[in-house]
């Protein structure tokens, strides 16, 4: 069963790159006492993710944060080194926190895993955006297969 608006975000641990190297970051650290937009992509550097999804959140970061969002975080079932390289390539700076869900455990905990074995990509996370207030999902926007509408930065901005 997948997460829905009103549900508490499941506990979990992701990885992020810091100046001291890869570090674990818990969902409590990410969500507790904060308003967070967590968006997920099927894979770093994949066409829609790289050309539209991540750039949209980078471009709209100031407007999103002006609506009271503390953190914008991008998650993918990729390793921390790929997420870090993609963040650098996408010019995220301090606008978007890049989170690695290396084994897909958090995507699965959300009930939003994606079987992409037919594309040679294994099990990944679906494309989605979740608005979280103090650990509770207030908006859960999961894309239909092949779509890019409800998880866009512009759509999320309209929900804030």
Secondary structure, DSSP 8 states (H G I E B T S, - for coil): ----TT-B----EEEEEETTEEEEEEHHHHHTTSEEEEEEES-TT-HHIIIIIHHHHHHHHHHHHHTT--EEEEEESS-HHHHHHHHHHTT-TTTSEEEE-TTSHHHHHTT-EEE-GGGT--EEE--EEEEEETTEEEEEEE--TT--STTSHHHHHHH-
